[in-house]
Amino acid sequence: MKKKLIALAAAGALAAPVVASAQGTNVTIFGRVQAEYSLVDFASQPSQGSLQDNSRSSRWGLHITEDLGNGLRANARLEMGLNAGSGSATTPREQWVGLSSNQWGDIKFGRVQSPFKDFAGGMTIDPFAYTTLQANGAGGTMSAGANGLGSGANGFVNSAIRYDSATIEGFSFSGLLMPGDANTLDPLQSGSLIAGFAPGGLGSQGNTGGRNGEFDGQAAAKYHVDFAGMGLDIFGGYSRDNANGTQKSIGLKTEEIWRVGGAWTWENFKLSGQYENINNALGSATCTTAAALVANPLDAAGSGTGQCNSAMNWGGDGNIWFAGAQYKWGNTTLVAQGGMTKAHAGGVNGAQARKADSFTVGAIHNLSKRTSVFGGYQHVYVSNPNAASVNDLGTATVSYNTPSYATGSRATYTIGIRHNF
């Protein structure tokens, strides 16, 4: 009996600090575990298959809230990503602290997602986001810049302030500012020459502006209305990534992106689309490694080879459009979507134009509110008249940390399972 009492007392002593620290604060553990078997067939090499989570959908984290009274709340989020199937668990995701109110909205300080990713278009209209069938990057129908300002998988913006307004009469607004005028915020955080001129975000996959860069920012707005049993969403946005001093010295200019799009729903049917116009590509000349699906397929040497089909020519212009249709049939959602990326001729390398056309078909079946299975097929037709060493920023010969972009058409078959908790 005494041993039992001692054990209970010890357990209570250990638990007491945890309970005390939780008073007035709500801590929620959340996450996702996903695995896919994907077969990828490049035109120039044999089919390769792997069972992984190369889009880095899997993650876990803590969401913390405290009620401050008068409708004001304190919030914080700490989140890390992992790759089920390879043992990788080192990818930092959102990490911020902020305040929120039902009257004026939310403000966050730290490492955040961009409005182009989770507010206006981007992953909000792609049902296959964070799978090998995703529209961004390898999918070739959405920008996936490694600087975090695009909609790329695992793309985040460091050292940022983000504000999301409350919804008023169907209208809402989101704005992001990164105070990047600091020598320590170079893209690779290494102080090297390459870190100075490489487009913001390479390596760290989150910084913009770069060494001696200016303030970068993004703004987006959207409107939602329901009428006659239908729903209509319209959105638009502007993104600005200022070239730093070193980038300007080699002819690069400030990157500007305009986005417009919308979605229409009626009963179980949904149509969505967006258009992006890109000028003076910096981050938009790259992809995050998760968007380029670098580890899939695996080549003979054991290093990853992927495709950044949505990339522009370095310092050049271009445009990207996406269109998709969904039909919900019971617990199953049928999906068909596609689009095109056009990288115009020009840029600091004087590269020629190139193009990627893509279409995707597949289905998502919900086994429960938290567990789903999915699968489908994607084909990307890549027209690239330039040698990779001339046209692409990331090649096997480039030393800084960026995926090698294979040329040629690509066919992808995948089946996967996802559980949210």
VENQUIPE-V244934 format. One record per run of one state. SS is the DSSP state (hx for helix, st for strand, lp for the rest). FROM is the first residue (numbers start at 1). TO is the last residue. If there is no record, write none. Layout:
ss & from & to
SS & FROM & TO
SS & FROM & TO
This chain:
ss & from & to
lp & 1 & 1
hx & 2 & 22
lp & 23 & 24
st & 25 & 42
lp & 43 & 47
st & 48 & 52
lp & 53 & 58
st & 59 & 69
lp & 70 & 71
st & 72 & 83
lp & 84 & 87
st & 88 & 101
lp & 102 & 104
st & 105 & 112
lp & 113 & 114
hx & 115 & 118
lp & 119 & 121
hx & 122 & 124
lp & 125 & 135
st & 136 & 136
hx & 137 & 139
lp & 140 & 141
st & 142 & 142
lp & 143 & 156
st & 157 & 164
lp & 165 & 167
st & 168 & 168
lp & 169 & 170
st & 171 & 178
lp & 179 & 192
hx & 193 & 197
lp & 198 & 215
st & 216 & 227
lp & 228 & 229
st & 230 & 241
lp & 242 & 244
hx & 245 & 249
lp & 250 & 254
st & 255 & 266
lp & 267 & 268
st & 269 & 279
lp & 280 & 282
hx & 283 & 285
lp & 286 & 288
hx & 289 & 292
lp & 293 & 297
st & 298 & 298
lp & 299 & 303
st & 304 & 304
lp & 305 & 305
st & 306 & 306
lp & 307 & 317
st & 318 & 329
lp & 330 & 331
st & 332 & 343
lp & 344 & 345
st & 346 & 346
lp & 347 & 350
st & 351 & 351
lp & 352 & 353
st & 354 & 366
lp & 367 & 370
st & 371 & 384
lp & 385 & 387
hx & 388 & 391
lp & 392 & 404
st & 405 & 405
lp & 406 & 409
st & 410 & 420
lp & 421 & 421
